[in-house]
């Protein structure tokens, strides 16, 4: 999409809520668009993002044209979601080329509640403590964050690799099953929930 719509003034900007620069660098190796790092998850607070991938459309004047939506830039997860990227890509093309936004573009995104905000603060503390070598302190704050926001992927799943876990392993699939059993809660537009 970045290359296809570049002449129309469209740019993709990816933001990794990760601190493993080398891992992100490997994933971004052949991309032609900017990939930014947000290890403190500031973006997830600003846009009330509770799951990834999330896509926010921002117009040339810096206004949100469509709030965060659970969309995909690849078909990597099609097996799990039953959706491909093409529906979303067609919406992006219509917006960029013709100014047409989807019907759900005026959706309101609920603010993060107090527990979700506190979970993000605990996550930030945990990440900081981990960076300075206080593994016990980090573990306590990661645990507190998970108790406060147990289905928030930007907190629970993001902590998995920081705690030595596999973000695509058994622990992830257990989280995914809990998330789906709870109706796939998501701050923003969730086409998966609408379709399901």
N, C-alpha and C positions, 0 to 999 in steps of 0.2 A: 504494500500500500504506500509506503514511504516513497519508493522509487516511481511507482505508477502515477501518483498524484503530486509529485514534487513541482511540476510546472504549473500546477493550479495553486501553489502556495501552501500546500499541506506538508506538515512535518509530524512524524511520530517521535515522541520522546518517551523512552522507557525509564522507569525508576525501579531499581531493585531495592527492596527493603531487606537488605542483607549486609553483612560486614565482611564476607569472604570475597575480597576483591578478585582473587585469582579465579575462583569459581565463576563469578559473574563475567570476568574477562573472557574466559573460555566460552561461555554461552554467547557472548556478544561479538565473538571474533569476526564473523563474516557479516555483521549488520552494517547498514549504511546510515543508520540514524543514531542520535546520541543516546547513550545509556548512562544514567546517573545513579549514584549510590545514596541511599538514605538509611544508614544503619540505626538511627534513632527513631525511625518511623514517624517523622514529623508530618509527612504527606498523609499518612493514614489518619492522623488526627484532624488535619485541616479539611479533608474531604470525607470524613466519617467512613473510611474504608475498613471493612471487617473481614474481607476475603480477597483472595487473589486468584485469578487475574481480575483486575478492575480496570475499566477504561473510562476516562473522563474526556469529553470533547470540549475544547476551549477554542473560542473563535479568535480572529485576528485582533480584536479589541481587548482580549484577555477575559472575556465573559464565558461562563459555563453555558455551552449550547446544549449539552445533554449531561446530566449528572452521572456519577459513577455507576457503571453497569457491569454486570458479570458477563464479560465477553472474552473471546479468545482470539489471539493473533495467529494461532496455528491450529492444526487438527490433532495435536498431541493427545488431547484428552477426549476426543470424539467417542472413543470406546466407552468411556464412563458417562459422558453427558448425553450422547445421542445427537449432538449438534456439531455442525461444522462451522468453520469461520466465515463461509461465504455469505450467509445471511447478514451478518454484521458488516462485512466488507461492502456489500451492496448498499447498505444504509450509509456508510461513510462516503461512498462515491456520490450518492444522491445529495448528501449534505454539502460536500466540497464543490461539486460541479453545478448544483442547481439550488443550493440553499434550503433543501428539503430536510427537515428533521423528522425523526420517527414520532409517532403519537405519544410515546412515553417520555419524550424529551422534557416535558413540563412536570415530570414527577418530582415530588419533594423527597429529599433524603432526610430521614430522622437524624437528629443529633445523637452523638454517642451519649449513653446514659452515664451516671456517676460511676457505676461499677466498671464500665468499659474504659472510661477515662482513667480511673485508678489502676486498672490492669495495664494500661499503656505506660503509666508512670512506674509501676513495678517492673515492667519489662525493661524500660530504659535504665532503671537502677541496676537490674540484674546484668544487663549487657555491660554497663560501666564497671561493675564489680568484677565481672569475668575478665574484662580487659586489663584490670590492674592486679589480677591474680587471686581475688577473694572468691574462690569457688563455692564455699559454704554460703556466704552472703548472697552470691548470685543464685544459687539453687533455691534459697528461701524466697527470693523475690520472683524468680520464674514460677515457683509453685503458687505464690500468692496471685500472680497475674492469671494463671490458668484457672484458679478457683473463681476469680472474679469474672472472667470471660472465657468459659470452657469451650465455646464453639467458635471463637474468633481465630481464624487462621493466621492473621497478622500478629497474633500473640502466641498462640499455642504451637502452631506449625513452625513459625519463624524461630521459636526457641529450640526446636528439635536438633538442628545441626550445631547450635551453640552449646547444647548439652551432650553432644557426642552421638546423637541419634541420626537416623536416616529419614530425611523429609519425604521420601518415597517408599519407606519401609512399612512394617507391620503397624507401628505406632500411628503412621499417617492414615492407613486404611481403617484403623479403629476410630480415629477422629472423624474421618469421612463418613463412616457408617452412623456415628452419633449425630453428625451434622444433618445427614439425610433423614434420619429418623425424627429429627426435630423440625422437619419441614424446610430445610436449607435456609436458615435465617441469614439475611444479607442486608446490610445498609445500602440502599440504592436499588437500582433496577435489576431484577433477577429473572431473566428470560427462562432459566431452568425451572424456577418455581411456577411461573405462569404456564409453561408448557406441560409441567407434570401435574 
